[in-house]
């Protein structure tokens, strides 16, 4: 400890790493913390729930359209065929979350690759790639995903790819903007002056510094991808043999005026998941951009 | 660059994009596993080898791929999108019968979302840390996170059995009689719930955006000047601030058009709205390629036109772009 005290205030503040600073901001953000806990709870429910509450979600176990809370064996009631809704919710969560995550990863890979190349090289490469991006943005995403899924028979993998293929343009534009900004900074010039090759500069020097906004965007993309997966399986375009929350809503929608619960519970599950993911995304955004916090 | 030259350039660019859409869709569909001829035959109920080759000849499926593409592009240029395999009707007339309701739904939803969203955002911006701001932030996140088809179903349950004041099915009443005005009222009455459902997803973005944009603008010097002149708060907010805050909203409104069409596909399915969504769904299930191609093309056409209109309204809303451009 130094014995000399500075004249004003409590001294020079300790340098704080940006990540630590972001974490400090994040954990003081009540909605973000709530979203994180909610998301953990949902993931735990889906991952471990099936081990505690076992059973085939397609099996007919009780009278059709048993309301929730009436029969102890089917706590959330049954659907139009007499299938246990709680089993469906537990089993259906896995594909929904998996497709959301996988599609977000595909989006990120395509978007970062194309956006990074466009932003780093500029010139005609940038022009060409941005025209391709605009081209994909003209196609309404859900319709385009419907076509891709129909062409290559429906499965969890096809759905993930279809969603990833339609969602990447936004990530590409964001990556490009970040690369354009960062490539002019001194440390990039320093890396170039010591003879680093383009690939190294792009992925080892620029990308790590462009990550914060990309992480935010990836988080929000998970939410969008979950909504897409739900919409596609609601329409019956996902694999009908894979239980999912959207499929549960789709198969029970004809009977909504007789029984509200078979469509309400899966919808609440999708809503809570996307809500939690957006709270986390907003929280990360605030944490990485302290300047924008007051907005 | 003059306005005319600008419009011409944008038009040409739009046409190139649309031609690209045609080429992409064509190759995507031909890259897929499965023989279209067998699909047609299947829809007609089993087929012999002769029948299959007959179908291939009738639909041009036996020609080389590039020839098929050239034939297709030539037909499209003449307004012919082919015959639907399943409906056995020209695709263009199938789409023509359904494009109106979809456009009506999309525009109504966009109008509701922008109006309500901007009003919410402006109100919230006047007290950025007030309770209304918090309520709007929560409401907009909630509206965004709920799947649109589920929101629609929940509204149907609400309005069909609990408070039956809005129709929940179709575009017109079955037992309908009356003149033109009565017909318009009937359609608007049926439009209320689907349009509101679709608008809910986009409310979030517009209210957040206009709130952020208004906070920026309200802190600007010219707003302080306007206040210093002694103008009423309403005049300051709506005449001076909002006009400047509206630019980012126009940009986003243009970008959202494709997403509105995507959302409309689901909303149409929930409310039995007789638009392109239902047709897309049917043609996907029947592997009805020409219809699917036609719908994708029309959807892209709608987006291109919307983008063009957005660009133009941007030029009118921001005098700097207009004068700087000339």
Boltz contact constraints between the chains, C-beta under 6 A:
constraints:
  - contact:
      token1: [A, 135]
      token2: [B, 17]
      max_distance: 6.0
  - contact:
      token1: [A, 135]
      token2: [B, 20]
      max_distance: 6.0
  - contact:
      token1: [A, 138]
      token2: [B, 17]
      max_distance: 6.0
  - contact:
      token1: [A, 138]
      token2: [B, 300]
      max_distance: 6.0
  - contact:
      token1: [A, 138]
      token2: [B, 303]
      max_distance: 6.0
  - contact:
      token1: [A, 139]
      token2: [B, 300]
      max_distance: 6.0
  - contact:
      token1: [A, 140]
      token2: [B, 258]
      max_distance: 6.0
  - contact:
      token1: [A, 140]
      token2: [B, 261]
      max_distance: 6.0
  - contact:
      token1: [A, 140]
      token2: [B, 262]
      max_distance: 6.0
  - contact:
      token1: [A, 140]
      token2: [B, 299]
      max_distance: 6.0
  - contact:
      token1: [A, 141]
      token2: [B, 262]
      max_distance: 6.0
  - contact:
      token1: [A, 142]
      token2: [B, 262]
      max_distance: 6.0
  - contact:
      token1: [A, 142]
      token2: [B, 265]
      max_distance: 6.0
  - contact:
      token1: [A, 143]
      token2: [B, 299]
      max_distance: 6.0
  - contact:
      token1: [A, 146]
      token2: [B, 284]
      max_distance: 6.0
  - contact:
      token1: [A, 150]
      token2: [B, 284]
      max_distance: 6.0
  - contact:
      token1: [A, 151]
      token2: [B, 32]
      max_distance: 6.0
  - contact:
      token1: [A, 227]
      token2: [B, 147]
      max_distance: 6.0
  - contact:
      token1: [A, 230]
      token2: [B, 147]
      max_distance: 6.0
  - contact:
      token1: [A, 231]
      token2: [B, 266]
      max_distance: 6.0
  - contact:
      token1: [A, 234]
      token2: [B, 149]
      max_distance: 6.0
  - contact:
      token1: [A, 249]
      token2: [B, 150]
      max_distance: 6.0
  - contact:
      token1: [A, 256]
      token2: [B, 153]
      max_distance: 6.0
  - contact:
      token1: [A, 256]
      token2: [B, 157]
      max_distance: 6.0
  - contact:
      token1: [A, 257]
      token2: [B, 160]
      max_distance: 6.0
  - contact:
      token1: [A, 257]
      token2: [B, 161]
      max_distance: 6.0
  - contact:
      token1: [A, 260]
      token2: [B, 157]
      max_distance: 6.0
  - contact:
      token1: [A, 263]
      token2: [B, 153]
      max_distance: 6.0
  - contact:
      token1: [A, 267]
      token2: [B, 150]
      max_distance: 6.0
  - contact:
      token1: [A, 270]
      token2: [B, 147]
      max_distance: 6.0
  - contact:
      token1: [A, 271]
      token2: [B, 145]
      max_distance: 6.0
  - contact:
      token1: [A, 271]
      token2: [B, 146]
      max_distance: 6.0
  - contact:
      token1: [A, 274]
      token2: [B, 145]
      max_distance: 6.0
  - contact:
      token1: [A, 275]
      token2: [B, 145]
      max_distance: 6.0
  - contact:
      token1: [A, 278]
      token2: [B, 141]
      max_distance: 6.0
  - contact:
      token1: [A, 278]
      token2: [B, 145]
      max_distance: 6.0
  - contact:
      token1: [A, 295]
      token2: [B, 212]
      max_distance: 6.0
